[in-house]
Amino acid sequence: MTTTIDHIIIAVSDLAEASAEYSALLGREPSWRGATPITAQPIRFSN
């Protein structure tokens, strides 16, 4: 039985817009920004 969640991945078409919306919703900014090593897709994390 799962009792914790480690992370959730949400794919979006506009990372800047989604970051602003989720920052407003969650009340915090992303804690890490970068890109995937293989495809160079931009990613952001929040703890």
Summary of the structure (lengths in Angstrom):
residues: 47
radius of gyration: 12.1
end to end distance: 23.4
largest distance: 35.5
contacts: 66
relative contact order: 0.19
helix: 26%
strand: 17%
